[in-house]
Amino acid sequence: MNAQFLVIAKAPVPGRVKTRLCPPCSPRQAAAIAAAALADTLAVVDATSARRRTLVVDGDHPAPPGWAAVPQRGDGLGERLAYAFADTALPGVPTALVGMDTPQLSPGLLASAVDALDTVDAALGPAVDGGWWILALREPAHAAALAGVPMSTADTGALTLAALHGLGLRTARLATLRDVDTAADARAVAAEHPHGRFADAVRVHLPAPHGALR
């Protein structure tokens, strides 16, 4: 099944992204790490077969060549996610959305989300912190349910799943990934996936813990 992929992201502007990395990072260092995470994410989506690829962006950041781009809109992340699906919907084409916080994703992981839609209506990839890193929907209009889901909480994933089930959707659970929110998350993801822009940025821009050797 060929699908559209969305990447929802903030422009990597110091003071506006990855603020939970500060400290130990400065706002500029945190933004550099965010920029690397976004670049790796876009590269993986670019390498995955898709009907269309769209950057849904808050702020000013260029989309890769061949991509579409739309601005984020709505109050709160739940509404922004719902509008991301609505504003990019293609008739008869499933849509999968990821953020910029899981630079360790791979084309295989993205393909597994789309392949799941051959037999179910939705596929959700849980995050270690209780949220989720990908949502794939056979019918993008069903994303309207996200507007009422509290985001960035320890039970966001469970509440999202409940909202999908409330629509009567058959939902597949995908692999669990770690979101990069804190310095500990960044170090863990970079250690597990030491190649790429993100890992390089962590090595350069994330100060080592006090007393640790780099």
N, C-alpha and C positions, 0 to 999 in steps of 0.2 A: 504494500500500500504506500503510495507516494503522498507525502504530507507537506504542509508548510511548517517551517520552524520560525519561532519568534525568540528573540533575545531581549529581555527587558533590563534596562540598565540606566544608571546615572552617569552623566559625564564625569570623568575623574578629575574633579576640581578640588584642590586643597581646602579642607574645612567642610566639605559637603559629602565626602565619601569615606567609608571605612574609619569613621570617627572612633569606633571602639578599639582601634589599634593605637590610639593616642591617650596616654603614653603606652608603650615606650616609643612609638614612632612620633615624629613631628607630623603635622598635617600634610606637608609636602611629601614626606616619605610614604605616608599612608596612601596618598593619591597615586604615587608611582606604583605601589603594589596593586591598587585597584585597576590602574591602566593595564598592567600586565595581565591581571586576571581576566579583564574584558578582552584583551587581544587574544589570549589563549582560547577563550570561549568562542569568540567569533571564528577563529581559525578551525576549530573542531566542527562547528556547524557548517562552515564553508566546505569542509571535506566530506560532509554527509549528503547523500542523495536527497533532494528536496524539490517540491514543485515551486516553492518560492521561499526566500529567506528575508526576514524583516527585522530591523533594529527598532525597538520601541524605546525611545530615549527621553530621559528627563535632562534637559540642558542641551548644550551644543557639542555634538560629537559626530564625526562623519561615519556613515555606513561604508562597509567595504564595497569595492566595485561589484556591480551586479546585484546588490541588495536593494530592497526597498527600505524606507525609513518613515516612521510616523512618530509624532510627539506623544508622550504620556498625557493623560487627562484623568480627572476624577479626584475626589477627596479621599485620601487614605489609600493604602496599598491594595486592599481588597477591590475597591472600585477601579483602581488603575489596571489591575490584572483583568478584571471583567471587560473593561473598555479595550484593552489590548487585543483580546480575542475578537470583540465586536468590530473594531475599527479595521481589522485586517482580514476578516473572513472571506474566503473564496468558496463559492457555491460547490457543494459536494466534495470539498477537500478537507480532510482532518487537519488539526493544528496542534503542534506541540510547543510549549513555552518553557524556556529556561531563563534563569537569572545569570548574573556575572559572578556569583559567589562560589561556584564549583568549577574552577579551572581544570580540575583533574578529570572532567568528563571525557568521553571518547566517542568516536563515531559508532562503535558497537553499542554503547549504552543508549545513544539516541535512537539507533535503529531498533533496539529492543522495545522502546516505548511505542514506536510506530507499528512495529510488527504485532504488538499486543492488541492493537485495534482491529485486527482481523477477526478477533473472537469476542472482544468486549467493547464497551462504549467509551471507557476512559481508562487511563493508566497514570498512576501517581507514584513518584519516586520519593520516599521519605528521606528526611535529613536527620542527622544524629541529634540535633538540638530540638527535635519535635516538629519542625516545619517540613517543607518539601522542596525539592530542587527541580522537578519537572512535572508538568501536567500535560497530558496528551488527551485530546478530545476528538471523538469521531465527528461530533456536531459542535462547532465552536460556540453556538448560541447557549449551550449549557453552562458556559463560564459565567453567566449572569449570577449564578448561585454564589460566586466568590465574593460578591459585593457585601454580603452579610457575614462573612467569616472573619473573625479577629485574626490579624496577621502578626507575625513576629512574637508569638507566644509559644510556650512549651507544648501546647495542644493544638496548634494550627493544623498540623497534618491530620490529626484525628477529626477535627471539626470539618476540615475540607472533605475528608472521606465521608463523613456523615451527611454533608450537604449534597454530595454526588449521589449517595444512596437515597437521599430524600427525593431526588428526581427519578428514582427507579433505574439508575444507571448501573450496569455491570462494570465493576472496576477491578483492574489488575494492579497488584503491588509490585513495584520495580525494586531494583537494588537501592540500598541505603548509602548515601554519601554524606560527607562532612561539609557543611557550609563554612566558608572562611568569614568569621565575624571577629574573632579575637586573635591576639598574638599567638596563643597556644594553637588555635586552629590553623593559622598560617604556617607555623613551624611544622605541624603534623602533616599537612597536605604537601608541603614542599619536600619533606623527608620521604613521604611515600611515593611522590612523583617528582623526582629530582631534575627532570628535563623540561625545558620550556621557559617562556618568559616569566611566568609567575615564580617558579623556584629561583630563577636568577634574581628577580626583584627582591624576594624575601632575603636571600643571602646578602644583598647589597644594602637594603634599606631598613631591615628589621634589626634593631640593636639586640645583641645577645643578652640573655638573662644575666643579672648581676652575678659575677663570679664565674660565668661559663666561658669556655674557650670557643672561638669561632673556627 
